[in-house]
Amino acid sequence: MFDAGRGTLNGLARKRIAFAGIDPVFVTHHHVDHVGELPDYLIASWLDGRRLPRRLFGPPGTAAMVRTQLESIYDRDIEFRSTGETAFGPFPPVEATDVRSGLVHDAGAWRVHAEEVEHGHGLGFGPLFRSRWVCLGYRIEAEGKVVSISGDGVSCEGLLRLARGADLHVQCCYLPAAELRTPHLQRVARYTLACSDTVGKIAAGAGVRRMVLTHFRRMPPEWLAAIESDVRRDFSGELALARDLDEFDV
């Protein structure tokens, strides 16, 4: 599983995916819409039958975040269920590992690489925050196929590397180009969240075969049509605009 933002547990339940069977978990970055349901998932997977450690990988600070959540915020919840509702058994540990670029997980039949991507890095933050703000995209290789996940990255060298030659690339795309009318939204599109003026160029530059767009702002159907039209100017491969619970075979 990649990220655990709002709606994750509901989506897993609707797809009838057992919480306990998901391992490992990968985190792209620490915005709340990507990690807000992570502690809920870690506890819910235990209540769903998880008895083994859960492996978790994410950018620097992930291990400390998880440790704080489990030991200082939800420790009473865990102790209540461990000592009172003993049918669940003791809480299985979470093995959280901070990672940056490179191979982060090798399961033999499949491997996951990470690349650092730019998400807000050009907004003028000071050096201390910049040193703490690491965002990742992921590249999954299995059975001769490649799936790449942008996270919330805008066009950058790391994003192009992880998407190179991908059979399926999952790319955030926040808004259609025509709606980038204010200086604020123009800065968002340039530095924070890729929009339809650049995502086709990203896919074409990386030689992506198929692209799935995600992370839309709430928008009317005509905006979605505009996104597709914008992207088609730069990318000729197969294209889909994802909806929650969609499945894509590779």
KOLDREN-594962 format. One line per 3 residues: for each residue y, z, x of N, C-alpha, C, O. Coordinates in steps of 0.2 Angstrom, whole numbers. Atoms other than C-alpha are relative to their C-alpha. Example, Ala and Ser with C-alpha at 12.3 -4.5 7.8 and 13.67 -1.06 7.14 Angstrom:
2
-6/0/4/-22/39/62/6/0/4/5/3/9  -6/-1/-4/-5/36/68/5/3/-4/11/4/-1
This chain:
250
-6/0/4/0/0/0/6/0/4/6/4/9  -6/1/-3/17/-5/6/6/3/-4/8/0/-9  -5/-4/3/31/8/1/-3/3/-7/-8/1/-10
1/-4/6/31/20/-14/6/2/-3/8/8/-4  -6/-1/3/47/18/-23/-1/1/-8/-7/2/-10  0/-1/7/51/21/-41/-5/-5/-4/-4/-11/-3
4/4/4/38/15/-53/-7/-1/3/-12/-4/0  6/1/-4/24/15/-40/-7/2/-4/-11/-1/-5  6/-3/3/12/27/-49/-2/-3/-7/-8/-4/-8
1/3/7/14/19/-66/-3/-7/1/-7/-9/-3  3/6/-1/11/2/-59/-7/0/2/-11/-4/0  7/0/-2/-5/7/-50/-4/2/-6/-10/0/-7
4/-2/6/-11/16/-66/-1/-6/-5/-6/-7/-8  0/6/5/-7/0/-77/-5/-5/3/-8/-8/-1  5/5/-3/-17/-10/-64/-7/3/1/-12/0/3
6/-4/0/-31/3/-65/-3/0/8/-9/-1/9  1/-1/-7/-30/5/-46/-1/7/2/4/11/0  1/-7/-1/-38/22/-41/5/2/6/5/-1/11
-4/-3/-5/-25/32/-32/-3/2/7/-1/1/12  4/-3/-5/-38/40/-21/-2/-5/5/-4/-4/11  3/5/-4/-44/24/-14/5/-4/5/2/-9/8
-5/4/-4/-28/17/-6/1/4/7/3/9/8  -1/-2/-7/-28/19/13/0/-6/5/-4/-10/4  -6/-4/-2/-17/17/24/6/-2/-5/5/-6/-9
-6/1/3/0/18/17/5/-2/5/6/1/10  -5/2/-5/15/9/26/6/0/-3/7/-2/-9  -7/-1/2/33/12/24/5/-4/4/4/-5/10
-5/4/-3/47/0/27/6/3/3/8/2/8  -6/-4/-2/62/11/27/1/6/-5/-3/7/-9  -1/-6/4/69/27/20/5/0/-6/7/6/-7
-3/0/7/79/22/5/-4/2/-5/-10/1/-5  4/-3/5/74/31/-10/-4/-4/-4/-9/-2/-7  4/5/5/69/16/-20/-6/-3/4/-10/-7/1
6/2/-3/56/13/-7/-5/6/2/-11/5/4  5/-6/-1/49/31/-4/1/6/-5/-2/11/-4  -1/-5/5/55/41/-19/-7/3/-3/-7/9/-5
6/-2/3/37/42/-26/-5/2/5/-11/3/3  5/-1/-5/28/45/-9/-3/7/-1/-9/7/-1  3/-7/1/26/64/-11/-4/0/-7/-10/3/-7
4/0/6/20/61/-29/-6/-3/1/-12/-1/-1  6/4/-2/8/48/-23/-5/5/4/-11/5/2  4/-4/-4/1/60/-10/-4/5/-3/-9/7/-2
3/-5/4/-2/74/-22/-4/-3/-5/-10/-1/-6  4/3/5/-8/63/-36/-7/-3/2/-12/-3/-1  6/3/-3/-21/54/-25/-5/6/1/-11/5/1
4/-5/-1/-28/71/-21/-3/2/-7/-9/4/-7  2/-2/7/-29/76/-40/-5/-6/-2/-9/-4/-7  4/5/2/-37/59/-42/-7/-1/4/-11/-5/2
6/0/-4/-51/63/-30/0/-1/7/-5/-1/10  0/1/-7/-45/60/-13/-2/7/4/0/12/2  2/-5/-4/-54/71/-1/0/-1/8/-1/4/12
-1/1/-7/-51/63/16/7/-1/2/12/-1/-3  -7/1/-2/-35/62/26/3/-7/-2/-1/-12/-2  -4/6/1/-22/49/21/4/-2/6/8/2/8
-3/3/-6/-16/38/35/7/-3/-3/7/-6/-8  -7/2/2/3/34/34/4/-2/6/4/1/11  -4/3/-6/14/23/45/6/-2/-2/7/-5/-8
-6/1/2/32/21/45/5/0/6/3/3/11  -5/0/-5/48/20/55/1/7/3/0/12/-1  -2/-7/-3/54/35/66/3/4/-5/8/2/-9
-2/-5/5/57/50/55/-5/0/-6/-4/5/-10  4/0/5/43/46/43/-5/6/0/-5/10/-5  5/-6/-1/31/60/50/4/6/-2/1/10/-6
-4/-6/1/45/73/49/2/0/-8/2/5/-11  -1/0/7/50/67/31/-6/3/-4/-5/7/-8  6/-2/4/32/69/25/-1/7/1/-3/11/-3
1/-7/-2/30/85/34/5/5/-4/2/10/-7  -5/-4/4/46/92/26/-2/0/-8/-2/6/-11  1/1/7/41/86/9/-6/5/-2/-6/8/-7
6/-4/2/23/94/9/0/7/2/-3/11/-1  0/-7/-3/27/110/19/6/4/-3/6/10/-3  -6/-4/2/44/115/12/3/-2/-7/7/2/-9
-2/2/6/47/106/-4/-6/1/-6/-5/4/-11  6/0/5/30/103/-13/-5/5/2/-11/5/0  5/-4/-2/21/117/-4/-2/5/-5/-8/7/-6
2/-4/6/21/128/-20/-4/-4/-4/-9/-1/-7  4/4/4/14/114/-30/-7/0/3/-12/1/-1  7/1/-3/0/111/-17/-4/7/0/-10/7/-2
4/-6/0/-4/130/-16/-2/2/-7/-7/5/-7  2/-1/6/-4/132/-34/-6/-3/-2/-11/0/-5  6/3/1/-17/119/-36/-6/1/4/-12/1/2
6/-2/-5/-27/124/-21/-3/7/-2/-9/7/-1  2/-7/1/-28/142/-25/-2/2/-7/-6/6/-9  1/-1/7/-27/142/-44/-5/-5/-3/-10/-3/-7
4/5/3/-35/126/-50/-5/-3/5/-4/-8/8  4/1/-6/-49/126/-37/-4/-6/0/-7/-8/4  4/5/1/-58/112/-44/2/-6/4/-2/-11/6
-2/6/-4/-47/100/-34/-2/1/7/-2/-4/11  1/-1/-7/-52/108/-18/6/0/4/12/0/2  -5/0/-4/-41/110/-3/4/-6/1/1/-12/1
-4/6/-1/-26/98/0/-2/-4/6/-2/-1/12  1/4/-6/-32/84/12/6/-1/4/11/-3/1  -6/1/-4/-21/82/26/3/-8/0/-1/-12/-2
-3/7/0/-9/67/28/2/-1/7/6/3/11  -1/1/-7/-9/59/45/6/-5/1/4/-11/1  -6/5/0/9/51/46/1/-1/8/2/3/12
-2/2/-7/13/41/62/6/-4/0/7/-9/-4  -6/4/-1/30/35/67/-2/-6/4/-5/-6/9  2/7/-4/29/16/73/7/-4/0/12/-3/-3
-5/5/0/41/3/78/-3/-7/0/-8/-8/-3  3/6/0/37/-15/83/-7/0/3/-8/4/8  7/1/-4/19/-21/88/-5/1/-5/-4/2/-11
6/-2/4/2/-18/81/0/7/-2/0/12/3  0/-7/2/2/-3/71/-7/3/-4/-8/9/-4  7/-2/3/-16/-3/63/-4/-6/1/-3/-12/-1
6/5/-1/-32/-12/67/-6/3/-3/-9/7/-1  6/-2/4/-46/-10/54/-6/-5/2/-11/-4/-2  6/4/-2/-57/-23/63/1/-7/-4/3/-12/-1
-1/6/4/-57/-36/49/7/-2/-2/8/-7/-4  -7/2/2/-38/-35/46/4/5/4/2/10/6  -5/-3/-4/-23/-30/56/7/0/-3/8/-5/-6
-6/0/2/-6/-25/53/5/1/6/4/6/10  -5/-1/-5/9/-28/64/7/1/-3/8/0/-9  -7/-1/2/27/-22/62/5/-3/4/4/-5/10
-5/2/-4/43/-29/67/7/3/-3/7/5/-9  -6/-3/3/60/-21/66/5/-6/-3/6/-11/0  -5/5/3/72/-30/54/7/3/-1/7/9/-1
-7/-2/1/90/-29/50/1/2/-8/1/-3/-12  -2/-1/7/95/-20/34/6/5/0/5/11/0  -6/-4/0/113/-14/34/2/2/7/7/5/8
-2/-1/-7/114/-14/53/6/-3/2/9/0/7  -7/3/-1/130/-24/53/6/3/-3/11/1/-3  -5/-3/4/139/-12/42/5/5/4/9/8/1
-4/-4/-4/148/-3/56/-2/8/1/3/12/2  2/-7/-1/138/13/57/1/2/7/1/-2/12  -1/-2/-7/141/24/72/-7/0/4/-12/0/1
6/0/-4/128/25/86/-5/5/-2/-11/4/-1  5/-5/1/120/41/81/-4/-2/-6/-10/-1/-6  3/3/6/116/34/63/-5/-6/2/-10/-6/0
4/6/-2/110/18/71/-6/1/3/-11/-2/2  6/-1/-3/98/26/82/-5/3/-4/-11/3/-3  5/-3/5/90/35/67/-2/-5/-6/-7/-4/-9
1/4/6/90/20/55/-4/-6/3/-1/-11/5  5/5/-2/75/9/59/-4/-2/-6/-6/1/-10  3/3/6/69/-3/46/-6/-5/2/-5/-9/7
6/4/-2/52/-12/47/-2/-6/-5/-1/-4/-11  4/5/4/44/-28/40/-7/0/3/-8/3/8  7/0/-2/25/-30/41/-3/-7/-1/-1/-11/-5
4/6/0/13/-44/45/-7/2/0/-10/5/4  7/-1/0/-5/-43/39/-4/-6/1/-3/-11/-2  4/6/-2/-18/-54/47/-8/2/-2/-10/7/0
7/-1/3/-36/-55/38/-3/-7/-2/0/-11/-5  4/6/1/-49/-68/37/3/-7/1/3/-11/-3  -3/6/-2/-39/-81/45/7/-2/-4/10/-7/-3
-6/0/4/-24/-78/33/5/5/2/4/10/6  -5/-4/-2/-7/-71/36/4/2/-7/6/-3/-10  -5/-2/5/4/-61/23/5/4/3/4/8/7
-6/-4/-3/21/-55/28/4/3/-5/5/0/-11  -4/-4/4/32/-43/20/7/2/3/7/5/8  -7/-1/-3/51/-43/23/3/7/0/7/9/4
-4/-6/2/55/-25/17/7/-3/-3/7/-7/-6  -7/2/2/74/-26/14/4/-4/5/10/-3/5  -3/3/-6/77/-37/29/4/-6/-2/3/-10/-7
-4/6/0/91/-50/30/-2/-4/6/-7/-2/10  2/5/-5/89/-65/41/1/3/7/7/5/9  -1/-3/-7/86/-59/59/-7/-2/4/-11/-5/1
6/3/-4/74/-63/74/-6/4/-2/-12/1/-2  6/-4/2/62/-49/69/-3/-3/-6/-10/-3/-7  3/3/7/60/-56/51/-3/-7/1/-9/-8/-1
3/6/-2/57/-73/58/-7/0/3/-11/-4/2  6/-1/-4/44/-67/70/-6/2/-5/-11/-1/-4  5/-2/4/34/-58/57/-2/-5/-5/-8/-5/-8
1/5/5/35/-72/44/-3/-7/3/-5/-11/-1  2/7/-3/30/-86/57/-7/-2/-3/-12/1/-1  6/3/2/17/-97/49/-4/3/-5/-10/2/-6
4/-4/5/13/-85/35/-3/-4/-6/1/-9/-8  2/3/6/2/-91/21/3/2/-6/4/-1/-11  -3/-2/6/11/-80/9/6/5/3/4/10/7
-5/-4/-2/28/-72/13/4/3/-6/6/0/-10  -3/-4/5/35/-58/2/7/2/2/8/5/7  -7/-1/-2/54/-58/3/5/2/-5/5/0/-11
-5/-3/5/68/-48/-5/5/-5/-1/7/-9/4  -5/5/2/81/-59/-14/4/4/-5/2/3/-11  -3/-5/4/94/-48/-22/4/-4/-6/4/-2/-11
-4/4/5/106/-61/-31/0/-7/2/-1/-9/7  -2/7/-2/110/-79/-33/6/-1/3/11/3/3  -6/1/-4/123/-87/-22/6/0/-4/11/3/-2
-6/1/4/135/-90/-36/3/7/-2/9/7/-4  -2/-6/2/136/-72/-40/3/4/6/5/10/5  -3/-3/-6/142/-67/-22/8/-1/0/10/-4/4
-7/2/1/160/-67/-28/5/5/3/11/4/3  -4/-5/-3/167/-51/-21/-1/2/7/-7/0/10  2/-2/-7/169/-45/-3/-6/5/1/-9/4/5
6/-5/0/157/-31/-7/-6/-3/0/-11/-2/4  7/3/1/143/-42/-13/-1/-5/6/-7/-6/8  1/4/-6/146/-54/1/-2/3/6/-6/1/10
2/-4/-6/144/-40/14/-7/2/-2/-11/2/3  7/-2/2/128/-35/4/-4/-6/2/-10/-5/6  4/6/-2/121/-53/6/0/-1/7/-6/-3/10
0/1/-7/126/-54/24/-4/5/4/-7/4/9  3/-5/-5/120/-37/31/-5/4/-3/-9/7/0  4/-5/3/110/-28/18/-6/-2/-4/-12/0/-2
6/3/4/99/-38/6/1/-7/0/6/-10/-3  0/7/0/95/-56/8/1/-3/-7/-2/0/-12  -1/3/7/101/-67/-7/-2/-7/1/-5/-10/6
3/7/0/97/-85/-12/3/-5/4/1/-10/5  -3/4/-5/109/-92/0/-3/-1/7/-2/-5/11  3/-1/-7/98/-87/15/-8/0/0/-11/-2/5
7/-1/0/80/-84/9/-4/-6/1/-9/-6/4  4/6/-1/75/-102/9/1/-2/7/-4/-5/10  -1/2/-7/82/-105/26/-5/5/4/-8/3/9
4/-5/-4/72/-89/32/-7/-3/0/-11/-4/5  6/3/1/56/-97/25/-1/-6/3/-7/-7/7  1/6/-3/59/-114/31/0/1/8/-4/-2/12
-1/-1/-8/64/-108/49/-7/4/2/-9/2/8  6/-3/-3/48/-97/50/-7/-4/-2/-12/-2/0  6/4/2/36/-111/43/-4/3/-5/-10/2/-5
4/-3/5/31/-101/28/-3/-5/-5/0/-10/-6  4/5/4/18/-110/17/2/2/-8/3/-3/-12  -1/-2/7/21/-100/1/5/6/0/4/11/4
-4/-6/0/35/-87/-3/0/3/-7/1/-1/-12  -1/-4/7/36/-74/-17/7/4/1/7/8/6  -7/-3/-1/54/-67/-20/-1/7/-5/-4/7/-10
0/-6/3/56/-49/-25/7/4/0/12/1/3  -6/-4/-1/69/-35/-26/6/-3/-4/12/-2/-1  -6/3/3/80/-43/-39/4/6/-3/2/11/-5
-4/-4/5/95/-35/-47/-2/-2/-7/-4/-7/-8  1/2/7/94/-34/-66/4/-6/-1/10/-6/0  -4/6/1/99/-51/-71/-3/-4/-6/-8/-4/-8
3/5/5/98/-64/-85/-4/-5/2/-4/-7/8  4/5/-2/86/-78/-85/3/-6/4/1/-9/8  -3/6/-3/99/-91/-80/1/2/8/2/-2/12
-1/-2/-7/102/-81/-64/-6/-1/4/-6/-3/10  6/2/-3/84/-82/-60/-1/-7/2/-4/-9/7  1/7/-1/84/-100/-62/5/-3/5/3/-7/9
-4/2/-5/99/-101/-51/-3/2/7/-2/-2/12  3/-2/-7/90/-92/-37/-5/-5/2/-5/-7/8  6/5/-2/75/-104/-38/4/-6/2/1/-10/7
-3/6/-1/87/-119/-38/3/1/7/3/-4/11  -3/-1/-6/97/-112/-23/-6/0/6/-5/-3/11  5/0/-5/81/-108/-13/-3/-7/1/-5/-9/7
3/6/0/74/-125/-17/4/-5/5/1/-10/7  -4/4/-4/88/-133/-7/-2/0/8/-1/-4/11  2/-1/-7/81/-126/9/-8/1/1/-10/0/7
7/-1/-1/62/-123/6/-4/-4/-5/-2/-4/-11  4/4/4/50/-135/0/-7/2/-2/-11/-1/-5  7/-3/1/34/-124/0/0/3/-7/4/3/-11
1/-3/6/27/-115/-15/4/6/-1/4/10/4  -5/-5/1/39/-103/-23/-2/4/-7/-3/1/-12  1/-4/7/37/-89/-36/5/6/0/6/9/6
-4/-5/1/49/-76/-42/-4/6/-4/-6/5/-10  5/-5/2/38/-60/-44/3/4/-6/9/5/-7  -1/-5/5/37/-49/-59/-4/6/1/-9/5/5
4/-6/-1/30/-31/-59/-7/-2/-2/-8/-5/-7  7/0/1/11/-31/-58/-3/-7/1/-9/-8/0  2/6/-2/10/-49/-53/-5/0/6/-5/5/10
5/1/-5/-5/-54/-42/0/-7/3/1/-12/-1  0/7/-3/-6/-68/-29/-6/0/5/-6/4/9  6/1/-4/-22/-74/-21/2/-4/6/7/-8/6
-2/4/-6/-21/-80/-3/-6/-3/2/-6/-6/8
